Structure formats: structure tokens, C-alpha cells
Amino acid sequence: MTLHIGDTAPDFEIDSTQGTIRLHDWIGDSWCFFFSHPADFTPVCTTEMGRTAQLAKEFEARNTKSLGLSTDTAEEHVKWIEDVNDTQHTTLEFPIVADADLKVAKLYEMIHPDESATAAVRSVYIIDPDKKIRLMMTYPMSVGRNFDEILRVIDALQTSDAHGVATPADWRQGDKVIIPPTVSNEDAEKKFPQGFEELRSYLRYTQVG
Ligand code: BEZ
């Protein structure tokens, strides 16, 4: 199965550091940052787990639950979390899926054989409260993810949903947004009474929020 943006995120039930998780029930009315790791007790993964824990309040402010996955057991994850907390000076409170048999990694196409046949690459799935996949990113094992970008794309998706707009390159919360070309100028005037700037007929900026 190939996963696409807009697909319903495949549901699963699996053991985690916080007991059994059924994905859709666990997400509930929140957004979800679901991210995979090759293995416990590895350096890059340790920094990424720590960074996610450090950013807990930022994720909470975006109504987003973090869910890690690593291809080891829950017992190993629990021991690893002690190292994460110790070395990254944080307290990791989100669950980590125990995917030692690669059930979820295969379901979510996290196994890229040229990287490893037995360990997940660094995948990111942003899943919305309707359980739709809204964004996918894939990093190789050697490159740690940029967590500013992860928060930024959640902001962009939520702004897009709230206002029916798109976001330009390098957009950040508070910057001007783009009126999609499918919205006529007549409709844009009604929808954005604050006004808009028309650089081209297809490139119109406005301010929201
Ligand atoms: C790491 O997390 O440092 C790592 C894990 C697997 C392969 C390469 C790096």
C-alpha cells in the first residue's frame, strides 16, 4: 500500500511505553506528530526524542500529540527514555510505540531497504483530528530532523484550515498568507475584508489571525 496526503492514516493497535495504543482512539480530537526512529540507544535518535520532549508545551499549544516509534521493545524504550532525559535535560512524557516486529513500520512505509532492512528511517506523519494524513517527510538515518520546521508546518496546516489560505515559502506564524487561485477577486473581497495585495492575478497576499 502506498500512503498519500489526504489518505486516512492506517489504524493500528500496538504496545507502547504507555500501554496498548489504538492510534485513532488515542489521537481523539487532537492532531498527531507521528515520527519514527531506527533504534533505541542511538545518538541522533536520542537528540530527536529529547527535542520533542523539550517542545511539549509547543505541541500542546497546537493541540498536537507526539507519538514516537522505534523498532525495539517497550522495555528497551523505557530504559532508553532514562538516557534521553538525562542527556537532553528533559522529561519525556509522550508514548513511544514498540515496533520490534516492524508491523507499524511496514504499514507506514518506514522501511527503506537501502538504508536498512530491519530498522525504520526517520519518517514524519502529521495526522489531523479527522485522522487524515496531512504531511509526510522522510529523512535518512544520518540526518536529525528540524523541529522548527515540524512546528512551522503544523502552524501552516492549521492556518490553512482555519482561513482557507495557502502559505508562501518560509512562512512563519504572523507572516502574510496567499489567497488560493481558486478564489475569485470578488469572493476574496468578501472573505478577506481586511483587503489583499495583488502582485499578479494568481499571486495575492493577505493577512490573517
Ligand atoms: C542515530 O540515531 O544516531 C542513528 C541510528 C541509526 C543509524 C544511524 C544513526
Residues whose N, C-alpha, C, O or C-beta is under 5 A from the ligand:
A	BS01	BEZ	P38 T42 P43 V44 C45 M141 S142
